[in-house]
Amino acid sequence: MPTTKLIDRIGETKLEQAIRNFYDQAFEDVLIGHFFFSKDKETLIRSQLTFAKKLAGDESSQYTGKPMRKAHSSLPLRNVHFNRRKVILEGCMEAENIPRDAIDEFLSREEKLRPLIVNASSNCNHLS
């Protein structure tokens, strides 16, 4: 029996809506919103959607953005910011009625990227 790809379990349309809703919330969020002050929301959505589809196993999706570490290296991102992003995205995925197991798998794949995104030099253990 063939294994269903994560992208198929999530649904491309639901993933796109979850990403759009995530950025609507993230741009306004008191903890992470300041990271987006000078960013173009639609450009971020397009880039993140391509990345998310690739992360979910869509082989036709070609992410052409900067490598993770380079894209985030100039930002003082701490674990608390990564965690907040995760909470917002999880809520957006739940709102799209994406199956729980698919949400968990997607977030687990994103979690593996934490060392490439979080700036270890800006972390304080009591804020992680």
Rosetta silent file (secondary structure, phi, psi, omega in degrees, C-alpha in Angstrom):
SEQUENCE: MPTTKLIDRIGETKLEQAIRNFYDQAFEDVLIGHFFFSKDKETLIRSQLTFAKKLAGDESSQYTGKPMRKAHSSLPLRNVHFNRRKVILEGCMEAENIPRDAIDEFLSREEKLRPLIVNASSNCNHLS
SCORE:     score description
SCORE:     0.000 S_00000001
   1 L     0.000  121.564 -177.683    0.000    0.000    0.000 S_00000001
   2 L   -69.035  144.829  178.444    1.628    3.299   -1.075 S_00000001
   3 L   -80.376  133.299  177.686    2.211    5.945    1.561 S_00000001
   4 L   -77.295  132.305  178.977    0.292    9.165    1.015 S_00000001
   5 L   -65.572  150.251  179.461    2.545   12.204    0.814 S_00000001
   6 H   -58.204  -42.016 -179.518    2.181   14.795    3.526 S_00000001
   7 H   -58.647  -35.749  178.893    1.227   17.469    0.971 S_00000001
   8 H   -72.728  -34.327  178.396   -1.694   15.280   -0.127 S_00000001
   9 H   -71.556  -34.718  178.627   -2.827   14.727    3.465 S_00000001
  10 H   -76.113  -49.193 -174.667   -2.679   18.457    4.176 S_00000001
  11 L    96.170  124.005 -176.449   -4.112   19.622    0.861 S_00000001
  12 H   -59.297  -42.444 -179.644   -2.441   22.313   -1.215 S_00000001
  13 H   -65.273  -42.216  179.133   -5.359   24.750   -0.891 S_00000001
  14 H   -66.747  -38.283  178.178   -5.543   24.318    2.883 S_00000001
  15 H   -64.216  -43.998  178.957   -1.789   24.771    3.202 S_00000001
  16 H   -60.977  -44.113 -179.656   -1.919   27.973    1.183 S_00000001
  17 H   -65.926  -38.572  178.195   -4.751   29.365    3.293 S_00000001
  18 H   -63.465  -41.151  178.902   -2.957   28.408    6.516 S_00000001
  19 H   -66.231  -43.466  177.864    0.206   30.195    5.336 S_00000001
  20 H   -60.442  -46.253  179.687   -1.789   33.286    4.327 S_00000001
  21 H   -65.225  -37.452  177.157   -3.581   33.350    7.673 S_00000001
  22 H   -57.076  -49.804 -177.642   -0.293   32.812    9.475 S_00000001
  23 H   -67.571  -33.699  174.606    1.227   35.932    7.914 S_00000001
  24 H   -57.967  -42.857 -179.313   -1.898   37.973    8.606 S_00000001
  25 H   -76.647  -41.928 -176.179   -1.476   37.094   12.278 S_00000001
  26 H   -63.152  -39.233 -179.638    2.335   37.187   12.394 S_00000001
  27 L   -62.754  -25.693 -177.788    2.530   40.711   10.975 S_00000001
  28 L  -103.117   -5.075 -173.969    0.314   41.881   13.867 S_00000001
  29 L   -70.429  136.988 -177.358    1.731   39.678   16.627 S_00000001
  30 L   -68.646  -24.708 -177.308    3.238   41.494   19.617 S_00000001
  31 L   -91.623  -38.601 -176.322    6.116   39.023   19.948 S_00000001
  32 L  -117.327   -7.017 -176.640    7.191   38.432   16.347 S_00000001
  33 H   -57.472  -33.934 -178.240    5.477   41.176   14.350 S_00000001
  34 H   -63.277  -22.468  177.316    8.491   43.495   14.514 S_00000001
  35 H   -68.476  -16.063 -175.092   10.471   41.051   12.364 S_00000001
  36 H  -107.367    1.531 -174.744    8.082   41.851    9.512 S_00000001
  37 L   -49.082  -45.033 -175.531    7.952   45.673    9.696 S_00000001
  38 L  -102.340   13.985 -175.972    9.872   46.267    6.474 S_00000001
  39 L   -97.251  149.737  174.299    8.801   43.103    4.653 S_00000001
  40 L   -87.411  115.337 -174.374    6.407   42.718    1.750 S_00000001
  41 H   -59.026  -46.300 -176.822    3.737   40.315    2.963 S_00000001
  42 H   -63.956  -37.822  177.074    2.785   38.917   -0.445 S_00000001
  43 H   -63.798  -44.002  177.498    6.423   38.193   -1.318 S_00000001
  44 H   -62.110  -42.801 -179.915    6.887   36.373    1.988 S_00000001
  45 H   -60.807  -47.799 -179.407    3.697   34.387    1.462 S_00000001
  46 H   -60.752  -45.719 -179.762    4.748   33.257   -2.017 S_00000001
  47 H   -64.581  -46.725 -178.685    8.217   32.281   -0.842 S_00000001
  48 H   -66.559  -35.919  178.383    6.983   30.529    2.303 S_00000001
  49 H   -64.320  -43.562  177.443    4.273   28.686    0.417 S_00000001
  50 H   -60.830  -45.068  179.099    6.813   27.307   -2.040 S_00000001
  51 H   -63.114  -45.537 -178.415    9.041   26.308    0.861 S_00000001
  52 H   -62.657  -41.071  178.194    6.156   24.767    2.833 S_00000001
  53 H   -63.297  -42.196  177.656    4.994   22.728   -0.149 S_00000001
  54 H   -63.437  -44.376  179.014    8.540   21.431   -0.657 S_00000001
  55 H   -60.947  -32.499 -179.508    8.825   20.640    3.062 S_00000001
  56 L   -84.885    3.444  173.783    5.541   18.728    2.819 S_00000001
  57 L    99.151   12.276  177.168    6.904   16.567    0.010 S_00000001
  58 L   -81.491  100.837 -177.044    5.714   18.310   -3.148 S_00000001
  59 L   -66.953  -19.715 -179.774    8.569   17.466   -5.527 S_00000001
  60 L   -80.293  -12.141 -179.170    7.240   19.894   -8.153 S_00000001
  61 L   -82.639  124.724 -177.919    7.744   22.828   -5.784 S_00000001
  62 L  -113.960   97.345  177.668   11.045   24.599   -6.401 S_00000001
  63 L   -73.616  125.584 -177.786   12.096   26.809   -3.505 S_00000001
  64 L  -118.893   11.211  179.724   14.531   29.429   -4.802 S_00000001
  65 L   -74.480 -179.300  178.695   14.919   31.579   -1.697 S_00000001
  66 L   -65.154  153.275  172.376   18.015   32.002    0.408 S_00000001
  67 L   -59.604  149.710 -174.214   19.263   29.062    2.446 S_00000001
  68 H   -50.369  -53.201 -175.859   17.663   28.997    5.912 S_00000001
  69 H   -61.171  -42.928 -179.030   20.724   30.007    7.913 S_00000001
  70 H   -67.385  -40.537 -178.039   21.597   32.870    5.562 S_00000001
  71 H   -64.230  -28.254 -173.954   18.013   34.147    5.386 S_00000001
  72 H  -112.470   -4.268 -172.235   17.755   34.396    9.178 S_00000001
  73 L   -62.352  -30.241 -177.952   21.347   35.064   10.280 S_00000001
  74 L   -85.429   -4.415 -178.262   20.934   38.838   10.592 S_00000001
  75 L   -97.538  138.433  178.732   17.823   38.515   12.765 S_00000001
  76 L   -81.251   58.318 -177.539   18.044   38.178   16.559 S_00000001
  77 L   -78.747  128.646  178.435   15.716   35.176   16.529 S_00000001
  78 L  -113.587  172.057  178.805   15.496   33.269   19.784 S_00000001
  79 H   -57.371  -36.895 -179.663   13.736   30.067   20.716 S_00000001
  80 H   -60.627  -36.239  178.088   10.831   32.086   22.104 S_00000001
  81 H   -70.762  -42.919  178.704   10.260   33.583   18.620 S_00000001
  82 H   -61.976  -41.963  179.659   10.479   30.196   16.928 S_00000001
  83 H   -64.018  -41.129  179.944    8.029   28.782   19.468 S_00000001
  84 H   -63.968  -43.621  177.410    5.584   31.641   18.922 S_00000001
  85 H   -56.600  -43.741 -178.694    5.732   31.142   15.150 S_00000001
  86 H   -62.293  -43.265  179.675    4.990   27.463   15.688 S_00000001
  87 H   -62.863  -44.888 -179.681    1.952   28.201   17.892 S_00000001
  88 H   -64.116  -46.623 -179.242    0.501   30.648   15.359 S_00000001
  89 H   -62.803  -41.411  178.571    1.076   28.283   12.428 S_00000001
  90 H   -59.195  -44.695  178.493   -0.430   25.355   14.326 S_00000001
  91 H   -62.306  -38.881  178.999   -3.560   27.395   15.043 S_00000001
  92 H   -67.406  -37.186  178.138   -3.836   28.415   11.387 S_00000001
  93 H   -69.775  -40.171  177.267   -3.511   24.793   10.282 S_00000001
  94 H   -62.532  -40.179 -179.485   -6.137   23.701   12.809 S_00000001
  95 H   -63.491  -24.617  177.476   -8.481   26.429   11.541 S_00000001
  96 L   -89.445    5.540 -179.639   -8.203   24.899    8.060 S_00000001
  97 L    58.055   37.780  173.244   -9.220   21.494    9.474 S_00000001
  98 L   -73.899  136.476 -177.908   -5.958   19.890    8.453 S_00000001
  99 L   -55.976  140.113 -176.459   -5.769   16.436   10.045 S_00000001
 100 H   -53.148  -43.566 -178.223   -3.961   16.434   13.404 S_00000001
 101 H   -64.834  -32.935  178.314   -1.407   13.832   12.304 S_00000001
 102 H   -72.097  -39.510  176.078   -0.524   15.927    9.240 S_00000001
 103 H   -61.045  -48.506 -178.617   -0.122   19.071   11.369 S_00000001
 104 H   -60.462  -41.696  179.886    2.131   17.209   13.789 S_00000001
 105 H   -66.992  -42.681  179.333    4.265   15.808   10.987 S_00000001
 106 H   -62.702  -46.684 -179.968    4.609   19.183    9.278 S_00000001
 107 H   -64.789  -32.827  176.379    5.555   20.915   12.543 S_00000001
 108 H   -65.659  -39.919  177.277    8.032   18.133   13.284 S_00000001
 109 H   -65.696  -40.578  177.133    9.706   18.742    9.929 S_00000001
 110 H   -65.901  -37.721 -179.190    9.861   22.468   10.675 S_00000001
 111 H   -57.646  -34.478  179.584   11.280   21.764   14.136 S_00000001
 112 L   -65.204  -16.665  179.564   14.308   20.150   12.513 S_00000001
 113 L   -88.072   -9.723 -176.457   15.076   23.559   10.966 S_00000001
 114 H   -48.100  -47.803 -178.000   15.295   25.316   14.349 S_00000001
 115 H   -62.846  -21.225  179.242   19.134   25.191   14.499 S_00000001
 116 H   -86.535  -16.307 -173.474   19.299   26.917   11.107 S_00000001
 117 H  -107.694  -44.421 -177.555   16.887   29.692   12.081 S_00000001
 118 L   -74.422  132.682  178.999   17.444   30.470   15.745 S_00000001
 119 L   -87.358  100.626 -174.505   20.468   32.669   16.411 S_00000001
 120 H   -56.450  -32.032 -177.197   22.165   30.814   19.256 S_00000001
 121 H   -71.080  -17.060  179.635   24.190   33.856   20.278 S_00000001
 122 H  -100.314    5.309 -179.097   20.993   35.789   21.064 S_00000001
 123 L   -88.254  138.262  170.200   19.420   33.064   23.223 S_00000001
 124 L  -115.343  133.204 -175.314   19.152   33.283   26.950 S_00000001
 125 H   -56.509  -35.146 -177.873   18.271   30.035   28.653 S_00000001
 126 H   -76.387   -9.845  178.481   15.541   31.617   30.754 S_00000001
 127 H  -106.619   -1.713 -175.751   13.819   32.968   27.606 S_00000001
 128 L   -75.315    0.000    0.000   13.991   29.794   25.521 S_00000001
